[in-house]
Amino acid sequence: MAEFLLVGTAVTNSVTSSLVQVQVDDLLCTITIVPNELGDSLPTIQKASRTLNNKVLYHLKLKARLVQRAGGKPAPGHVLALKSSRPGDKLTVPPKTDDNGELVFTIETREKGEAVITTTTQGVTLAEFKVTFKEAWYEEKFKITGYNVCDEADFTGTLVDGTGLDEKHKEDFLFGAAGVPLQGTGKGTDGRYIRLQSFEGGWHRNARGNRDHVNMQSSVTFAYADGVIGSFNPVSANHSIAVDPHVIPKKGKVHIESVGERWADDRGSAIQNYHIDNFLGAGKAVVTAWTKGEVNGTQRRVKYLGE
């Protein structure tokens, strides 16, 4: 394949027999993306950054190189003004090129899509350089844990009525500290989900001071639900995660190392900063299987998929 070198740009006059002046720029500029610490060219989301209006802050490092048009020698000590086609993008550019005619600059943006980098420096030719912002690596690893909702099949209490329900259910499932009042949602033996509607009267505590069951069953009301409802979306196993929305945008899609793709459908008071809670489903069996795996409690790389 033939290789071509852009040596200059000019505008010519189309009028026959007229004089045409062509000025060829003295310097040529090329731009390349500096590989991130993972060895690819994706932007990163830096540890200190937080979402704003449900948008991450992309950070990308690039390198510009200036050479003389005649001979291709480096052009050190030159000012290079660069700009993005999008006004919201922030470029941080060093004052001058180094001894190798190079300078490393950064672009930060919260906007997805394509940005075109150009120069406004006279005497420099730079072909339009395009960068697409969508996927990005989180610079910091995340702690990965799992959570579930209760399953009536794991309980042994006698069948009792619950306000708002048309069938009897196990007493410890409806009113115990391991059941619906604490977890918010549980799966009944008939496969239907039961959601806590209201709860007043507080908890009874055992001799050790731990909650064991509600004080007044009459103060608790329930409703049947189609599934488990998260803070941002319905949640489902092998699909949903609970996140800190200041780090991962609500409803955002990510890829978790050794876990796979997940959607930020939920949040939790204990899920803060670089912590992801993977929704496992209902019951003790899913928790047992998860804790026997190799992921729970480990630190994993996470890629934001831009959705």
NUVO-106965 format. One record per atom (N, C-alpha, C): residue in three letters; x, y, z. Coordinates in steps of 0.001 Angstrom, whole numbers, plus 500000, padded with zeros to 6 digits. Example, Ala and Ser with C-alpha at 12.3 -4.5 7.8 and 13.67 -1.06 7.14 Angstrom:
! NUVO-106965
ALA513190494310507800
ALA512300495500507800
ALA513200496700507800
SER512850497750507080
SER513670498940507140
SER512900500030507870
This chain:
! NUVO-106965
MET500847498811500000
MET500000500000500000
MET500884501241500000
ALA500560502201499135
ALA501360503415499053
ALA501142504278500283
GLU502168505010500707
GLU502077505933501822
GLU502185507354501309
PHE501385508268501837
PHE501365509646501379
PHE501648510553502563
LEU502395511615502326
LEU502724512593503347
LEU502055513905503007
LEU501237514432503894
LEU500591515713503688
LEU501608516813503939
VAL501931517578502915
VAL502969518605503047
VAL502408520008503137
GLY501137520205502816
GLY500586521539502927
GLY499183521608502375
THR498490522669502685
THR497156522901502143
THR497097524314501590
ALA496245524536500580
ALA496123525863499976
ALA494795525972499265
VAL494390527194498967
VAL493184527461498200
VAL493598528069496873
THR493155527530495750
THR493535528041494430
THR492400528842493814
ASN492745529636492829
ASN491778530470492114
ASN491343529734490857
SER490051529606490649
SER489532528842489515
SER489406529658488227
VAL489739530953488295
VAL489616531811487109
VAL490764531541486154
THR490464531268484866
THR491482530942483862
THR492475532090483698
SER493762531737483624
SER494871532680483378
SER495116533648484527
SER494491533448485645
SER494737534346486775
SER495927533855487578
LEU496478534746488366
LEU497631534413489201
LEU497159533669490437
VAL497837532597490728
VAL497511531799491906
VAL498701531814492850
GLN498446532205494100
GLN499500532160495100
GLN499225531006496057
VAL500215530163496248
VAL500100529029497147
VAL501172529154498217
GLN500726529204499473
GLN501676529238500576
GLN501663527900501273
VAL502803527237501317
VAL502927525934501946
VAL503443526126503362
ASP502761525540504332
ASP503175525690505723
ASP504556525097505955
ASP505283525720506873
ASP506653525284507160
ASP506696524037508024
LEU505671523819508852
LEU505686522734509826
LEU504519521785509616
LEU504781520513509881
LEU503749519490509824
LEU503496518964511232
CYS502226518727511574
CYS501867518224512904
CYS501132516893512762
THR501529515950513572
THR500799514683513677
THR500382514484515125
ILE499251513814515314
ILE498742513543516662
ILE498502512048516802
THR498892511500517946
THR498627510101518277
THR498067510029519691
ILE497306508981519966
ILE496791508754521313
ILE497851508035522133
VAL498092508525523328
VAL499041507877524238
VAL498326506687524896
PRO498874505472524778
PRO498205504313525383
PRO497992504504526887
ASN496837504046527385
ASN496586504104528820
ASN497344502982529537
GLU497186502876530843
GLU497954501898531607
GLU497565500460531289
LEU496425500280530613
LEU496004498943530210
LEU496483498600528801
GLY497138499567528160
GLY497765499290526877
GLY496897499533525659
ASP495693500090525838
ASP494896500416524666
ASP494677501924524584
SER493875502364523621
SER493731503792523357
SER492431504381523897
LEU491738503655524767
LEU490491504184525323
LEU490766505299526332
PRO489843506233526474
PRO489951507216527554
PRO489867506522528915
THR490220507247529949
THR490080506744531309
THR489128507654532083
ILE488611507116533183
ILE487813507891534136
ILE488648507935535406
GLN489164509089535715
GLN490134509195536797
GLN489492509019538164
LYS490323508595539110
LYS489842508224540435
LYS489094509360541128
ALA489585510586540997
ALA488990511704541728
ALA487736512257541057
SER487470511870539815
SER486324512456539109
SER485019511843539585
ARG483946512600539468
ARG482617512149539832
ARG481649512512538703
THR480544511807538637
THR479571512103537600
THR478947513472537839
LEU478506514078536748
LEU477794515340536802
LEU476646515247535808
ASN475427515471536294
ASN474240515302535450
ASN474219513912534809
ASN474632512925535593
ASN474640511518535184
ASN475618511247534033
LYS476677512046533938
LYS477691511866532899
LYS479064511699533541
VAL479840510752533024
VAL481208510578533499
VAL482102511644532882
LEU483303511797533456
LEU484295512717532898
LEU485373511893532196
TYR485359511931530868
TYR486375511234530085
TYR487697512005530157
HIS488801511244530226
HIS490136511840530248
HIS490995511088529235
LEU491536511818528273
LEU492340511180527224
LEU493634511949527031
LYS494731511195526960
LYS496050511795526766
LYS496494511566525319
LEU496993512631524689
LEU497444512554523308
LEU498827513193523163
LYS499508512877522077
LYS500821513447521811
LYS500843514074520433
ALA501274515328520375
ALA501450516027519106
ALA502942516121518796
ARG503273515985517511
ARG504677516066517085
ARG504785517019515904
LEU505692517983516045
LEU505945518957514990
LEU507267518644514306
VAL507236518627512967
VAL508474518450512186
VAL508512519493511090
GLN509713519784510618
GLN509883520710509505
GLN509442520041508210
ARG508759520811507385
ARG508288520239506128
ARG509450519775505267
ALA510477520567505213
ALA511661520205504428
ALA512622519415505306
GLY512760518138505055
GLY513717517325505787
GLY513126516522506920
GLY511979516916507427
GLY511326516140508467
GLY512001516180509820
LYS512823517191510083
LYS513493517276511374
LYS512531517785512451
PRO512728517371513709
PRO511863517853514795
PRO511907519369514906
ALA510816519940515394
ALA510705521391515557
ALA510498521707517033
PRO511588521805517812
PRO511450522066519251
PRO511150523535519532
GLY510598523790520721
GLY510394525153521187
GLY509319525929520467
HIS508374525254519836
HIS507311525939519110
HIS506006525916519899
VAL505295527018519804
VAL503948527082520378
VAL502991526371519435
LEU502073525575519996
LEU501084524867519190
LEU499714525047519833
ALA498867525792519166
ALA497507526012519670
ALA496582524958519076
LEU495891524222519941
LEU494987523158519509
LEU493587523432520031
LYS492584522987519285
LYS491207523168519736
LYS490360521983519296
SER489236521797519990
SER488277520755519647
SER487103521374518912
SER486461520562518090
SER485271521024517371
SER484078521218518295
ARG484195520739519546
ARG483083520838520484
ARG483456521819521599
PRO482669522857521807
PRO483041523899522767
PRO483139523416524207
GLY482456522318524552
GLY482495521856525936
GLY483729521049526295
ASP484525520674525305
ASP485734519888525568
ASP486836520793526118
LYS487573520289527090
LYS488660521056527690
LYS490000520456527284
LEU490819521242526588
LEU492162520813526197
LEU493186521504527080
THR494136520733527600
THR495239521282528382
THR496524521011527612
VAL497139522079527093
VAL498276521959526178
VAL499484522672526772
PRO500655522013526844
PRO501870522674527333
PRO502228523885526471
PRO503042524815527014
PRO503366526049526274
PRO504100525816524958
LYS505068524878524927
LYS505887524696523729
LYS506248523221523558
THR506662522871522345
THR507153521518522075
THR508502521303522756
ASP508804520049523080
ASP510083519742523740
ASP511200519595522709
ASP512345519085523145
ASP513509518967522267
ASP513263518035521088
ASN512289517132521228
ASN511949516206520139
ASN510806516731519263
GLY510437517998519509
GLY509324518566518748
GLY507974518024519182
GLU507890517500520388
GLU506670516853520853
GLU506081517570522060
LEU504804517421522226
LEU504156517840523470
LEU502984516899523739
VAL502799516574525015
VAL501701515697525432
VAL500604516573526026
PHE499393516426525512
PHE498281517222525997
PHE497115516317526352
THR496146516866527059
THR494983516076527479
THR493702516755527009
ILE492691515922526842
ILE491348516424526563
ILE490398515780527566
GLU489565516589528190
GLU488559516113529131
GLU487191516567528650
THR486235515665528744
THR484895515984528278
THR483878515074528951
ARG482653515536529047
ARG481545514706529542
ARG480601514311528407
GLU480933514726527210
GLU480052514471526081
GLU480516513270525264
LYS479588512357524999
LYS479890511240524118
LYS479922511729522670
GLY480504510904521810
GLY480517511247520400
GLY481891511628519899
GLU481930512177518704
GLU483187512449518017
GLU483633513892518202
ALA484909514054518511
ALA485541515371518581
ALA486623515437517517
VAL486752516585516865
VAL487772516787515830
VAL488784517800516357
ILE490056517402516410
ILE491125518262516904
ILE491794518962515730
THR491895520275515785
THR492572521062514755
THR493511522062515425
THR494323522743514607
THR495228523761515138
THR494877525125514560
THR495123526153515358
THR494940527525514897
THR496283528233514737
THR497374527496514867
THR498711528081514753
THR499078528261513288
GLN499416529483512897
GLN499811529745511518
GLN501118529050511198
GLY501229528581509962
GLY502450527927509527
GLY502511526454509869
VAL501409525898510462
VAL501380524484510834
VAL500251523796510082
THR500572522677509444
THR499553521858508787
THR499222520664509673
LEU497947520517509975
LEU497467519386510766
LEU496204518848510117
ALA496271517614509631
ALA495057516983509140
ALA494095516786510312
GLU492794516917510078
GLU491816516760511156
GLU492037515434511875
PHE492121515496513212
PHE492313514289514017
PHE491023514043514790
LYS490417512873514586
LYS489118512575515175
LYS489254511603516348
VAL488544511904517411
VAL488521511070518604
VAL487065510794518959
THR486754509528519266
THR485393509164519670
THR485352508835521153
PHE484413509444521852
PHE484241509209523282
PHE482976508391523507
LYS483173507175524002
LYS482063506306524357
LYS482504505389525494
GLU483296504372525175
GLU483803503469526200
GLU485006504093526909
ALA485198503701528165
ALA486337504210528936
ALA486626503266530095
TRP487898503175530451
TRP488303502384531617
TRP488244503238532875
TYR487682502672533938
TYR487849503309535241
TYR489285503100535694
GLU489921504188536087
GLU491316504128536517
GLU491465503278537789
GLU490477503365538662
GLU490490502637539936
GLU489736501316539798
LYS490242500279540441
LYS489516499011540469
LYS488329499107541436
PHE487347498233541249
PHE486149498204542088
PHE486139496952542958
LYS485660497107544187
LYS485373495949545028
LYS484044495359544577
ILE484020494051544354
ILE482813493400543849
ILE482208492517544938
THR480955492765545243
THR480212491934546194
THR478888491528545537
GLY478070490780546278
GLY476787490346545747
GLY475677490538546766
TYR474450490707546286
TYR473304490819547195
TYR472119490066546598
ASN471174489752547471
ASN470008488974547054
ASN468766489469547775
VAL467621488911547426
VAL466403489096548214
VAL466033487739548795
CYS465194487761549826
CYS464855486518550507
CYS463870485676549701
ASP463905484382549969
ASP463020483418549313
ASP462249482687550411
GLU460942482676550301
GLU460110482059551334
GLU460458480593551543
ALA461004479937550509
ALA461368478526550629
ALA462437478294551685
ASP463192479332552047
ASP464254479189553047
ASP463749479371554476
PHE462466479663554654
PHE461917479952555976
PHE461052478780556466
THR460814478737557785
THR460130477580558392
THR458926477952559250
GLY458547479221559290
GLY457470479666560162
GLY456100479150559751
THR455147479304560650
THR453753478923560363
THR453136479932559397
LEU452109479503558705
LEU451444480370557737
LEU450537481368558449
VAL450689482641558099
VAL449887483699558717
VAL449434484670557629
ASP448458485505558004
ASP447995486537557094
ASP448922487747557142
GLY448953488468556041
GLY449670489726555973
GLY448789490768555310
THR448744491970555875
THR447896493027555319
THR448310493342553886
GLY447343493251552968
GLY447605493527551561
GLY447806492283550724
LEU447854491113551381
LEU448103489863550655
LEU446845489006550632
ASP446665488254549545
ASP445452487432549437
ASP445691485980549805
GLU446912485653550195
GLU447232484294550646
GLU448078484359551910
LYS448081483270552670
LYS448936483191553854
LYS450381482901553431
HIS451301483423554252
HIS452727483170553999
HIS453415482902555339
LYS454611482369555287
LYS455331482009556508
LYS455616483251557349
GLU455375483091558654
GLU455455484235559562
GLU456846484870559583
ASP457898484039559652
ASP459243484624559717
ASP459649485258558388
PHE459058484819557292
PHE459294485431555984
PHE458680486826555935
LEU457454486968556485
LEU456769488255556445
LEU457217489222557529
PHE457577488684558699
PHE457785489574559840
PHE459142489413560522
GLY459973488512560066
GLY461270488304560694
GLY462346489234560144
ALA463432489353560899
ALA464521490264560522
ALA465271489802559276
ALA465162488523558935
ALA465805488023557720
ALA464850488032556531
GLY463619488515556761
GLY462597488450555724
GLY462329489766555036
VAL461106489921554578
VAL460711491053553752
VAL460869492410554448
PRO460564492552555748
PRO460661493883556370
PRO462054494508556270
LEU463088493684556321
LEU464440494221556254
LEU464943494309554812
GLN464640493299554011
GLN465158493283552644
GLN464315494087551665
GLY463061494363552043
GLY462225495181551189
GLY461401494404550182
THR461953493277549712
THR461252492432548741
THR461633490981549005
GLY460690490074548777
GLY460968488646548898
GLY460187487869547854
LYS460651486670547575
LYS459977485812546602
LYS459172484757547344
GLY457867484718547092
GLY456997483749547756
GLY457140482359547173
THR456624481377547900
THR456721479991547425
THR455946479768546133
ASP454984480635545848
ASP454228480521544603
ASP454910481227543436
GLY456102481794543689
GLY456839482475542633
GLY456556483957542521
ARG455520484420543227
ARG455216485849543186
ARG456114486612544152
TYR456452487833543779
TYR457265488675544655
TYR456368489497545564
ILE456810489678546793
ILE456074490447547787
ILE456934491630548199
ARG456363492809548134
ARG457099494037548428
ARG456552494684549701
LEU457439495197550517
LEU457045495920551721
LEU456436497263551328
GLN455255497536551819
GLN454586498808551541
GLN454830499825552643
SER454608499412553889
SER454816500321555022
SER455179499510556255
PHE455893500159557164
PHE456367499451558353
PHE456514500472559470
GLU455713500333560491
GLU455790501197561668
GLU455895500326562912
GLY456285500925563996
GLY456313500196565266
GLY457668499644565652
GLY458608499614564713
GLY459968499223565052
GLY460163497734565235
TRP461361497389565719
TRP461784495993565846
TRP461812495522567292
HIS461485494276567480
HIS461769493607568753
HIS463212493125568687
ARG463923493218569800
ARG465326492798569826
ARG465519491648570807
ASN466413490739570458
ASN466672489585571311
ASN467603489952572464
ALA468023488946573237
ALA468855489194574418
ALA470188489840574062
ARG470650489645572850
ARG471927490241572419
ARG471753491644571843
GLY470503492093571768
GLY470243493418571231
GLY470057493455569731
ASN469994492280569115
ASN469822492222567665
ASN468352492143567288
ARG467993492714566164
ARG466618492643565682
ARG466262491196565353
ASP465087490761565792
ASP464664489401565433
ASP463300489373564733
HIS462364490241565132
HIS461089490315564424
HIS460449491668564696
VAL459432491999563907
VAL458781493301564073
VAL457999493314565374
ASN457804494519565937
ASN457063494643567179
ASN455571494394566990
MET455013494973565920
MET453561494865565703
MET453301494439564259
GLN452817493219564083
GLN452543492738562737
GLN451465493562562049
SER450565494113562809
SER449476494902562226
SER449976496216561623
SER451218496631561967
SER451757497895561452
SER452465497713560112
VAL452541496459559637
VAL453272496163558407
VAL452281495865557293
THR452458496507556140
THR451605496234554980
THR452461495813553792
PHE451859494992552929
PHE452584494421551791
PHE451802494614550503
ALA452485494336549382
ALA451819494325548073
ALA452555493324547195
TYR451824492696546298
TYR452472491821545323
TYR453154492673544245
ALA454247492166543722
ALA455011492909542713
ALA455404491979541576
ASP455639492551540409
ASP456056491762539248
ASP457501491283539366
GLY458270491941540208
GLY459673491568540379
GLY460309492453541426
VAL461629492504541399
VAL462380493335542340
VAL462611494694541694
ILE462252495743542392
ILE462389497089541856
ILE463605497759542485
GLY464544498162541641
GLY465716498878542112
GLY465461500373542160
SER466471501121542516
SER466333502577542626
SER466113503239541272
PHE466626502611540197
PHE466552503237538881
PHE465777502412537859
ASN465695501096538073
ASN465063500192537126
ASN464663498914537856
PRO463808498094537286
PRO463653496729537811
PRO464995496001537742
VAL465261495142538712
VAL466543494430538733
VAL466320492948538481
SER467302492317537879
SER467238490879537618
SER468628490288537743
ALA468666488995538066
ALA469939488302538279
ALA470738488248536991
ASN472070488304537144
ASN473003488261536006
ASN472784489409535027
HIS472208490483535529
HIS471970491660534697
HIS472218492955535471
SER471739493019536712
SER471702494276537449
SER472776494358538526
ILE473195495592538789
ILE474130495873539884
ILE473644497101540646
ALA474063497170541905
ALA473868498372542708
ALA475187499135542721
VAL475117500452542523
VAL476318501268542378
VAL476179502558543167
ASP477290503268543273
ASP477267504656543712
ASP477092505505542456
PRO475941506178542286
PRO475699506917541039
PRO476607508129540850
HIS477393508474541870
HIS478396509520541696
HIS479619508989540950
VAL479714507664540838
VAL480847507039540154
VAL480408506385538848
ILE479370505558538910
ILE478797504942537709
ILE477423505569537471
PRO477170506121536304
PRO475871506760536066
PRO474713505787536256
LYS473630506271536832
LYS472446505421536986
LYS471974504949535612
LYS471604503690535536
LYS471197502992534318
LYS472348502779533346
GLY473572503131533755
GLY474725502956532883
GLY475094501480532715
LYS475773501176531627
LYS476195499814531320
LYS477704499711531474
VAL478155498650532140
VAL479584498443532352
VAL479949496992532056
HIS481231496765531879
HIS481750495393531809
HIS482685495192532995
ILE482391494179533799
ILE483180493891534989
ILE484067492688534704
GLU485340492842534971
GLU486290491751534775
GLU485825490489535512
SER485775489363534793
SER485399488042535324
SER483922487928535699
VAL483130488963535426
VAL481693488920535699
VAL480897489073534408
GLY481240490085533618
GLY480555490335532365
GLY479835491669532363
GLU478924491842531431
GLU478197493095531295
GLU477078493190532330
ARG476958494373532904
ARG475922494631533893
ARG475378496045533715
TRP474150496251534250
TRP473490497557534166
TRP473283498105535576
ALA473504499387535735
ALA473375500048537039
ALA471914500369537303
ASP471178499373537784
ASP469743499506538019
ASP469390499870539458
ASP470377499839540355
ASP470064499981541776
ASP471193500724542477
ARG470922501134543691
ARG471935501719544564
ARG471677501230545977
GLY472635501397546863
GLY472471500983548250
GLY473235501914549168
SER472767502070550386
SER473414503007551313
SER474851502600551617
ALA475139501291551544
ALA476494500815551830
ALA477369500769550583
ILE476801501061549419
ILE477552501000548169
ILE478053502397547855
GLN479296502650548212
GLN479863503977548045
GLN481205503894547326
ASN481456504914546507
ASN482709505032545759
ASN482921503832544838
TYR484083503206544918
TYR484427502148543961
TYR484025500780544513
HIS482718500576544527
HIS482121499357545053
HIS480917499013544175
ILE480848497780543739
ILE479721497298542934
ILE479117496094543633
ASP477789496094543784
ASP477066494979544391
ASP476272494281543280
ASN476615493053542993
ASN476021492298541899
ASN474736491614542379
PHE473610491844541699
PHE472359491219542129
PHE472351489753541733
LEU472123488880542727
LEU472240487436542543
LEU470908486749542314
GLY469806487367542732
GLY468501486723542639
GLY467905486532544025
ALA467112485482544191
ALA466411485242545456
ALA466915483972546126
GLY467011484036547469
GLY467312482842548247
GLY468761482681548675
LYS468970481724549587
LYS470301481476550142
LYS471206480729549169
ALA470625479907548298
ALA471440479086547400
ALA472280479938546462
VAL471713481049545967
VAL472466481891545041
VAL473628482576545758
VAL473426482881547039
VAL474495483498547816
VAL475620482487548053
THR475248481257548382
THR476245480215548607
THR477094479986547364
ALA476443479913546218
ALA477175479709544964
ALA478100480884544670
TRP477637482086544928
TRP478444483283544671
TRP479661483340545579
THR479459483076546856
THR480576483171547798
THR481612482063547597
LYS481207480963546969
LYS482170479908546662
LYS482978480213545405
GLY482567481228544665
GLY483285481615543458
GLY484539482416543785
GLU485168482924542733
GLU486452483603542883
GLU486349485118542798
VAL485144485653542670
VAL484999487093542440
VAL484629487862543697
ASN483767487301544535
ASN483241488030545675
ASN484350488586546567
GLY484267489882546838
GLY485228490540547717
GLY486538490918547065
THR486684490662545773
THR487936490983545081
THR487852492340544392
GLN489015492848543988
GLN489099494090543242
GLN489187493762541756
ARG488321494372540953
ARG488250494042539530
ARG488236495304538665
ARG488787495142537463
ARG488748496212536474
ARG487329496359535923
VAL486939497606535667
VAL485607497893535140
VAL485734498850533959
LYS485038498507532880
LYS484992499383531695
LYS483587499964531571
TYR483522501269531482
TYR482245501935531219
TYR481958501808529726
LEU480773501314529382
LEU480452501043527990
LEU479674502161527306
GLY479488503260528032
GLY478945504438527395
GLY477454504406527113
GLU476717503554527820
GLU475278503464527604
GLU474547503560528937
